[in-house]
Amino acid sequence: MRPRRPGLLLALALALALALAALPTAARPHHNHRRAKQRGKIDRAWRARREQCEGSAACGALEEHPRLLCALRCLSSDCFGRVYGPPAEELEEGEVDRVREREFEECVRHEEKQRQAAPQ
């Protein structure tokens, strides 16, 4: 029969528990909640403007693809021209270009951020 060492077993269990408790804290990514909240506010603002553009008299009566292009131009003609370029480079019906879509969104976010920061 082996002698029991409850002190050693307890010390090992405590060390293991402390090591495991420290892992999630060290592995947790740093989030800037204020920045994320601000970005959400900006996204809501430009998405609301896009919905207004899609429902406008100029864009609302068009078919799906032309309505999308019309709404993007209405939302920001500068960003539309920068990202989608001349008419020859515009999206074709059914084409999905995620890269240019993200570029356009970033451009519109930047414009919206400037619009919100401007004195009124």
Secondary structure, DSSP 4 states (H G I P E B T S, - for coil): -PPP-HHHHHHHHHHHHHHHHHHHHHHSPP--HHHHHHHHHHHHHHHHHHHHHHHSHHHHTS-HHHHHHHHHHHH-HHHHHHHH-SGGGSPPTT---HHHHHHHHHHHHHHHHHHHHS--
